[in-house]
C-alpha cells in the first residue's frame, strides 16, 4: 500500500466522521464496514472472548454514533481515535469481568489483524488490504527500539494500563509514558513514509 492511498483513506475517514457527527447513518455503515474487522481483532486480543469482543465493538460504535461531534481531528486520525476508544472499552470490559490473565503476544503475531474468515470470503479486497496493513504494522513495530516496542505491545496488545506496565516492567510511570509516546511518534512517522 503506498502513502498516497493511505493519505486518501485518511482524508475519507475525516469526511466520514463529519458525516456521522451530522447524523448520517450511511457514513456510519461505511466506517463500520471499513474498520470493524480491525477493531474486533484489537478487542479480542484484550478480552480473549469473541462474544465480549463483539459486545465491546457494538458499544464503541454506539458511543461513536452518539458522540461523534466530540472527535477532534487535531488530536489524531479517525482510525487512531477508534483504536484508542476500542482499547479503552476492551480494558474496561476485561477489568469488570475479571476473567483470566492477560496473555503475552509475540511480536510476529501482534499485527496479524486478518479479517475473520467469513468477512474475508465476502470481501477478498478488504482481506488483502488488512494483510498489507498488518505487514506494514509488523515491519514498523520491529524497527522500534526494544523498550518502546515492548511498552506498545503491553499497552495495545496485552491491554495493560500505563501503571500496570510500570509495575510489570519495574520502571517509573513517566518512563513508561515516554516509551509509549515516543514509540507512537516513531510508528506514525514510519507508517506515513510507508
N, C-alpha and C positions, 0 to 999 in steps of 0.2 A: 504494500500500500504506500503510495507516495504522499509527500507532505501536502500537496495541493488537494488531494481527495480528503485528507484528514481535516484541512482547513475548511473546505466546503461543507463537510459533515458537521463541523463545529458551528459554522455560521447557520446552517439549517437548524441545529439544536436550539440556538438562541431565538430564532423565529418561532419554533415550536413552543418554547417556554412562554414567550409573549402571548401567543395564541391561547395557550392553556390558562394563563392569568386572565385573559379576556373571556374565558368560559367556553372555548371551542373544543367539543368532545372529539372531533376528528383529529385534532392535533394531539390530544391525549392518547388516542389509539395509535397514532404513528410513533410517538415517543415510547409507548409501552412495547409495541412490536419491535422497535429498534433495540431497546436495552433490557427487556425483561429476562432474556437468557443470561446475559452477563450478570445482572443483579441477583438473579436466582443462584447462580454459581457462587457469587461472593457470600450470599446469605447461607447457603448450605455449608460452606467451609466453616462458618462460625457456629451455627446452631446444630449441625450434624444430624439434621432430621428434615426430610423433604417436606413433610406436612407443615412443620413450623416455619420452614423457609418460605413456602408458598404463602402462608398467612402473613408473615412479615412483609413479603413483597407486595401483597394487596394493601396492607396498612401504609406502606411507603407511597404507593400510587394514590391512595385515597387522601393521604396528607398532602401530597403534591397538588392534587386537584383542588383541595380546599384552600391551600396556602401558596399557590404558585406566585402570587404577587409579592411574596416575601423574598423570592430569589433575587439576589444581587449579582448581576453579571460581572461586576468589577472584582468580586471575590473568587471567581473561578468559572470554568466551563460548566455547562449543564451536566455533562456526564460525571464530572468530579463531584458536583453537588449531589447527584443521585447516588453515587457510590458512598459518599460520606454519610448521607442520610440512611441508606440501607445498612451500612456497617453499624451505625449508632443504634438503629432499631433492632438489629440482629443481636448486638451485645446486650441490649436491654432484655430481649427475649431469653437469651442464654442465662442471664443472671436471675431472671424471675422464675425460670423453670428449674434451675439448679440441677440439671441433669448432665451427668458425665463431665469429664475433664476436657479442657481444651487440648486439641491434638497438635502435634508438630507437623508442619508442612515442609516438604523438601523443595528446595529452590527449583528443581526440574519440573515439579508438578504444580508449582504455585500459579503460573499463568495458564494452566490447562483449562481455560474457560470455554470449553467447547459447548455448543448448544446441546440440549437434551436430544436424544435420538429422534423423537417424534417431530421436534421442530426442525432438525437438520434435514429430515426426509421431505418435509413440506417446503423448505426453502434452502436449496443447496447453495445458492449465492451467499446467503447470510452465514451459513456454516463455514464457507471458505473465508469470508470476511472475519469471523470470530477467530478462526485458526490463524489468520495473518496477524490479527491484533494480539493474540496470545503469544505468538512467536516474537513479535516486536517487544512486548512487555517482558518476556523471559530474557531476551537479549539485553534489554535496558537494565533489568534488575541485576543480572550477572555482572554488569560493568560498574555497579556501585561499589564504593568501599565497604568492606565487611561490616563495620558497626552500623552503617546506615542501612544496608541491605537487611541485616538481622532485625533492626528496630522496625523497619517497614513490614517484614514478614510477620513479626509478632503482633503488630498493630492491625494490619489489614487482612492477614490470613489466619492468624490464631485468634483474633478477636480480643486481644488484651488491651486494657486501657493503658495510658502512659504510666500511671502509678504502678500497675501490675508489671509492666515491662521493667521499670526501675527496680522493683523488688526482685524480680526473677533474674535480671542481669547484674544485680548488685551495683547499680550505677545511680548517681544523683538524678532526680527527676528532670532537672534542667538540661542535663547531658542527653537524656533520652529524647526530650523535646527537640533539642538541637539536631540530633541524629535524624529524627523523623523529618523535620523541616528541611534540612539540607538534602536528605535523600529525595524528598518530593520535588525540590527545586532541580536537582540533577536529573530525575526522571522526566520532568516536564521538558527540560532542555533537550535531552536525548530524544524524546518522543516527537518533539517539534521538528527536529532535524530529520527524523525517521524516514 
